[in-house]
């Protein structure tokens, strides 16, 4: 079991939402593979951002281009 911190890299404005650096969520996974590289976690990460910040991110934008993943 691994705990990951997913953080926004830089200010991003997409249709319907805005992300600021420092926004982050935590997710636990059963594997040691970073969740940003696995598509099955994109919906869950999107739901965590919606729950914490009220930002509805399209799961297809969840990836290393906009986010940083670190193991905690």
N, C-alpha and C positions, 0 to 999 in steps of 0.2 A: 504494500500500500504506500503510495507516495502523495504528498501534498504539494500542490503547485500554486504559484501566484502568477496570474495573468494580468499584465499592466499595459496601458496604452503607451505607445512609443512617442507620438507627437500629436498635436492638435489636428483633428480630422473633422471635416464637415461633409456629411452625406445627406441625401434627401431624407428629411425627417428626423435627423439627430446630429448631435455634435459631441465629439469625444475630446477630453482634455488630458494632457499628460498627468500621470499620478492616479488616474482612475484605475482601480484594480479589483479583481475578484479572486477568491481562492477556490480550488477544485481538488478533490481527492480522486485518484485513479488507482486501479489495482496493478497497473504496470509501471515500469520506470521510464517508459517512452513519453516524451513531452506531449501533452494533449493538443497543442497547436498543430502537431504534425499528423494527428489522427482525425479524420473527418467525423467519426462517430461522436466526438465530444463537442463539436461546433454548436449544436442546438442547445446543449446544456450550458455552455459558456455564454451564449446569447441570452438564455433565460436568467442566468445569474446577474448579468449586467442590467437586464430589465427589472429584476427584483430589487437590486441595490440602488440603481440610479434612475430607473424609469426610462431607460434608453432602449429602444427596440432595434437591435442590430440585426441585419440580414446575416444569417449563418454563413453565407458564402463569402462574407468579408472577414470572417474570423480566420486569421492566419498570421504568419510571421511578418507580413508586410506592415501591419498596423499594430501588432502586439508583441510583447516580450514575455517569455515564459521562464520562470526560475523555480527551481525546486527548493522548498523550505522544510 
